[in-house]
Amino acid sequence: MRLLLNAISLSIILLSTAASAWIDTDMDGVPDKKDACAGTAKGTVVMANGCQDPSNIAIEEIEEIEQEFDLESPVEISAIEEPPLTPQELVNRCEQQTGLNDISACLQQAIQPVYFEFAKADVLLSQRPFLDSIHRLTDKNDNVQLMLVGHADLLGTDELNQALSLARANSVKQVLVTDYHFNPDNISVKGMSNKQPAADNATVEGRQRNRRVEFIISAE
């Protein structure tokens, strides 16, 4: 009888130990004993250690932003709403300047920002004509230096927007170097995250105008 009771007690202890070893408080499929990130949100896909895969964080963040703000389809933005002069007229005007500093000042007024879609760093086809204009304006002036300054809207974390703004500047640089044969040594890039908005981030059009790369021109 005593042997039977001892056997039952041992079974209960083993079952209790096994059950406690598989307690999963946050229900992510990883027991608390092995969960390095206890308390993850329900339904979150995690790795074997119970933590979320860092490579998925930015994607999920973008998806949450899109759902929260119900972002509209991108609206095509023209760099100049009502241009007083055509690109060719701007080129002709700048070419009439005599000194390199005067040419640079003219270029700075003529060149408009390049705009981007939400959470993207790809240069839109609709923006290529403006890059072509920049190439024509600088083709005869090797000493002209370009600073490409990338910007983002207010949606998303500062870390994400900093990386995105810099990626946009580098994307424009790649097009200028690859497609228009700019000297890469004459182009520098900088990302400003969402620190310098050009328009109101509370509106769809404002956020679109903030997703941009601006050109700063100087002459040595």
N, C-alpha and C positions, 0 to 999 in steps of 0.2 A: 504493500500500500504506500509506504514511504517512498519507494523507488518511483512509483507512478506519479506521486505529487511532485517529486523533484524533476521528473521529466517534463511535466506540465509547466512548472515554474520556469525551467530553462527555455522552453518553447516561447513562452510569453516574453521573456527578456530578449530573445533573438528577434522576435517580430517587432518589438518596440524599438530596438536599435535600428533595424532596417527601415522602419517607418520614419524615424527621426532623421535618418541619413538622406531621405528623399523628400523632405519638406521643401516646397517651392513657393515661397511667399508671394513673389511677383508673377508667378505663373508663366515664366518665359521658357520653361522646359529644362532649366538648369537648377539643380538642387542648391539650396542656400549654402550648403557646406562648400560648394565649388563656385558660387556666384560672386564674381569680383565686382559686379555692378548691381547690387541688390536695389530693388525699387524701380526698375525700368517700367515704362508705361505698358499697359496690357496690349498685347498684339504686336509689340515691337519685335522685329527679327533680330536675334542676337547671335554672337559667335559662341564657341564652346565654353568660353570663360564667363558667359553671361552678359558681356558688354556689346554694345552696338558697333557694327563695322564702321570705322571712321569714313570710309569712302562713300557710304550711303547717306551720311548726315546731310551734306550739302544738297543732294538730290531731294531728300525728304523735306528739307527746309524750303526749297523752292516750290515743291508741290503743295506744302501747307500754305505758303504765301499766295499761290495761285487760287487755292480754294477759298481762302479768307477774303481776298479782295475781288474775287470773281473778275479777273483781268480780262479786258476786252481784247479782241483781235488787234494786232498792231496796225496803227494808222500810218500810212506813208507820210513822211515829213520831208518837206523840201528845205534845203539848207537856207535858202533866202525866200521869205514869203512873197515879197513883191520886189524883186531885184530891179533897181533903177538902171542897171547895166547888165548886158549879157556877159557870160564868162570871157568871150573873145574880146569884148569891149574893155573889160577889166584888164586883160592881158595887154592890149594895145596901150592902155593908159599907163600901166606900170613900165612898159618898155620905153616910154617916152621920158622917163626919169633919167637924170644924168649921173648922179652919184649912187654908190652901192647902198648907202644908208637910206637914201630917198626911195630906192627900189624896195628895200626891205620894209620900210614903213608902208609903202603901197601894197606890198604883198600881204602884210598883216591885216590890212583893212579888207583885202579882196577875198582871202581864204576864209571859208566858213567851216563850222564843225562837221564831223562825220557822226551820224547817229546809229544806234543799235537797238535790236529787239530786246525784250525782257530776258534777263539772265543769260544773254548770248554775247559772244565776243567776235562773231563772224561779221565781216564787212558786207553790208547789204549791196546787192547789185545796183539798187537805185542810187547808192552813194558813190559809185565808181566815177561818174562824170566829174564830180568835184575833185577826186584824186587826180584825174586826168588834167584838170585845170591847174592844180598845184604843180604837176610835172611841167606843164608848159611855162608856168610862171618862173620856175626855178632852174629850168634847163640851161639857161645861158649864164647862170651865176653860181659857180662852184663853191664860192666862199660863204654862201648862205647856209646857216645852221638851222635845223628844225628841232624843236622840243615838242614831243607829242605827249599831251596831258590827258589821261583817261579819267572818266568820271562815271559814277553810278547813281541810281535813284536811292530813295530812303528805305526801300524794302529789303529785308534781310539783315544779317549781322554785319558789323563793321569788318570782321575778318573776311567774310565772303565778298563784300563789296570792294574791299581793298584788292583782293586777288583778281576780281572781275575787271576793275578799272585798269589795272596794270595789263591784264590780258588783252583788253581792247586796244590800248596804246601799242602793244607789241604786234597785234594783228594788223593795224594800219601800217606800222613800220614794215612788216613782211610784204604787204602789197606794194608799198612804194619801192622797196628794194628788188623784189622778184619781178613784178610786172612793169615797173617804170624805170628800173635800173638806177635808182638813187644810190649814192655812196652811203653805206651803212654807218661809216665813221662820222657822217654829218648829221646823224639823227640820234637823239637821245629820247628816252621814254620815262614817264613818271605816272604813278597811279595815285589818285586823290580820294578814293573811296566815294563817300557821299558828302564830303566836307564843303564842297563849293557848288551848290545847286544853282542852275541858271534859271529855273522856273519853280513854280509851286508844286511840291511833291504830293499835295492833296488831290490833284487832278490827274487823270489818265494822260492827257497831252503834256502836262508839266513833267510827269515822270519820264515820258518818252524823250523830252528835250534834255533831260538831265543825264540820260544814258548816251554819252557822247565822248568824242576825242577832239580836243582843241589843239590848234597849231600856234606855237610861239616862235616867231622868226627873228633871227639876229644875223648880223653880218660881221665877219671878222675883219 
